[in-house]
Structures are given as structure tokens and as C-alpha cells.
Amino acid sequence: MNKIDVSIVVPLYNKENEIRRCLNSLIEQSVSNIEIIVVDDGSKDGRRIRSVLL
């Protein structure tokens, strides 16, 4: 398993329209071996986040 260089925590609450752009921006950064943790605090906008391993 690769060593994680950077961990990023993204708090999420009712941001269904913005989360895709946010995650894409994080993935496109020049840092390799990043860990992105999305924490949903009971959103009511219908979006469900699933764990994704890239």
C-alpha cells in the first residue's frame, strides 16, 4: 500500500450541486497519494456519498 502524503477532510452539508466540482478539483491537484475524506452531516438534499477508492 502506498504512503499517504496528504489527507483532506471535506465537510458536507446540503451541497449536492457543488461536491462533484470540489472532489474533481482535489483529485486534479499536483500532489500524489492523497486521501480525501468526505463527512456528510445529515444532508437533506437527497445526495448519498459512497466510498470510492481511486
N, C-alpha and C positions, 0 to 999 in steps of 0.2 A: 504494500500500500504506500502511495506517495505521501510525503510530508506536506501538511497544510501550511502554507506561508501566511495566509490572511484569512481571518474569519469575519464575516459581515452579518450583522443581525438587522433584519428589516422588520420593524413593527408594522402591522397591517390592521386597519380597521375601516371597513366600508370604502375600499379603494379598488374596486373591481376594474374600473376603467384605466387605472394607472399602473397596476402591478406588472403587466407584461412589459411595458416600456422600461420600468425600473429594473427588472431582472435582466432584460436584454442588455441594458447599459452596463450592468455589473459584470455580466459574462464577457462582454467585449473589451474589458479593461486589459491593460498590458501585463498585469500580474498573473502568473500562472499558479496553479494549485490553490484555488480559493475555495472556501466553504461559505455557502450562503444559507443562512437560517432565516426562514420567514415565520414570524409569530403572529397568528391571527387571534385577535382578542374579541372573539364573538361577533364577527361581522354579520350584518343583517342584509347585505346586498346580494345574497344568492351565490356568491363565489365560494367554492371549496378549493383549498390548496392541497395538492397531493405531493408527496415526497418524490423528488426526481433526482436521480444520480446521473450526472453528465460526465 
